[in-house]
Amino acid sequence: MAGGWARDGAVEEQIEASINDELKRMQARRGPVGESATHCAECDEEIPEKRRAAIPGVKLCIECQQGRDARPQMRGGFNRRGSKDSQLR
């Protein structure tokens, strides 16, 4: 379904490449490592024992982690398609 000067299958290849790039980025993202902290690194509240057991290496309490997760993460990227609709995210 390529249009213009693009060869057949070019759009699908671009979509697949974008998905593969995102999967690689997610797999490279490291989780917590080491021994869990007993108190939160940001607010110094005690981290519940069940959380420490469930997530080895945890350093933040639930509230601080939720706040950190809610922040938008800016990441570099580039526009594969070069079209206006792909720039409107």
Number of C-alpha atoms within 10 A of each C-alpha: 9 11 10 5 6 10 10 11 11 14 16 12 11 13 13 12 13 15 12 12 13 12 12 10 10 10 10 9 8 7 10 11 11 9 12 19 16 17 16 20 15 11 11 11 14 13 19 13 10 8 14 18 11 9 14 15 15 24 22 24 22 14 12 16 14 11 9 12 10 9 8 7 8 6 6 5 8 9 10 13 13 9 9 9 8 10 11 6 5
